[in-house]
Amino acid sequence: MAWLSQINPQVHFVWSGRWSAGKVEPLRTLFDHELVVFSEGSCEVEVAGQTLACPACSFLIVPPGQLHVSRAGEPGTFRICVHFDWVCQGPWSEGPLYVFRPGVVDRSRMRPAPAFVPERLLHGPFDPSSPVVDLAQTVAARWRRGRGLDRQLCRGDLLQILLHVLSGSASRAPAGDRSAQLAVAVRDFLDGLKPGYVSIRSELARLGASYEHLCRVFKRHFGISPLGYFNNARLEKAKILLRDPSKSVRDVARRLGYADPGYFARLFRRYTGTAPGAYKAFTA
């Protein structure tokens, strides 16, 4: 584990939140690395051709360029997520930290790991008695305060987290930039909407900004519109529901708020490349 002595992390953005059981974050691609600390509940993440169980007191580092999807298990999950570089590479350029499919992925903006970092996917449990969760909560709190010194101190906290979890394992958002926080607020708001028909425009009006402005900010940071994100999340949920032999395609469409099963089928095929009936038969 001598490579750990070469880590000198740089933090780009920090966010945290609770997901209820069954919540899905649709397919997305990172431009930097993301450390996810799972402090409560359970989650499942598909990344790099693997399906990973992520219970409480576990971690995952998602590398850039890998399409991945996250699903909350029972009884939900709480995650603290830190976007970072392994070593300082200069300030994060203006732009998104990740995009949701089918947003355009500009691979020239990728921040790959330095050569000393192992190429394997870094994931596993950590000792519940270790300070990892407390440190992760400290990082999140410092970042939210948004002051220069607090955000610089996040680097030291992150280094401690990385050393603890790795030694035991087998959109730039500068202080003055509120657009990334607004984009994350929109995403969190959409994640909190219950299944069923909703008007995204009218629901987002509750955030106190124009729909057009929220769309611009969200697309700039995540590569797709709020409606596209909301549909992608529902379609990922549809993939889970379609595996249930007791539910028809029409049942799944209605449960997810699609009054027109034909429209649901067209969206599902556009998203997955497969008709929902064929997907259901294949996964039965």
Stockholm file with secondary structure:
# STOCKHOLM 1.0

chainA/1-284         MAWLSQINPQVHFVWSGRWSAGKVEPLRTLFDHELVVFSEGSCEVEVAGQTLACPACSFLIVPPGQLHVSRAGEPGTFRICVHFDWVCQGPWSEGPLYVFRPGVVDRSRMRPAPAFVPERLLHGPFDPSSPVVDLAQTVAARWRRGRGLDRQLCRGDLLQILLHVLSGSASRAPAGDRSAQLAVAVRDFLDGLKPGYVSIRSELARLGASYEHLCRVFKRHFGISPLGYFNNARLEKAKILLRDPSKSVRDVARRLGYADPGYFARLFRRYTGTAPGAYKAFTA
#=GR chainA/1-284 SS CGGGGGCBCEEEEEEEEEECTTCEEEEEEESSEEEEEEEEEEEEEEETTEEEEEESSEEEEECTTCCEEEEEEEEEEEEEEEEEESBCCSSCCSSCSEEETTSCCCGGGCCCCCTTSCSSCEEEECCTTSSHHHHHHHHHHHHHHCCHHHHHHHHHHHHHHHHHHHHTCCCCCCTTCCHHHHHHHHHHHHHTSCSSCCCHHHHHGGGSSCHHHHHHHHHHHHSSCHHHHHHHHHHHHHHHHTTCTTCCHHHHHHHTTCSCHHHHHHHHHHHHSSCHHHHHHHHC
#=GC SS_cons         CGGGGGCBCEEEEEEEEEECTTCEEEEEEESSEEEEEEEEEEEEEEETTEEEEEESSEEEEECTTCCEEEEEEEEEEEEEEEEEESBCCSSCCSSCSEEETTSCCCGGGCCCCCTTSCSSCEEEECCTTSSHHHHHHHHHHHHHHCCHHHHHHHHHHHHHHHHHHHHTCCCCCCTTCCHHHHHHHHHHHHHTSCSSCCCHHHHHGGGSSCHHHHHHHHHHHHSSCHHHHHHHHHHHHHHHHTTCTTCCHHHHHHHTTCSCHHHHHHHHHHHHSSCHHHHHHHHC
//
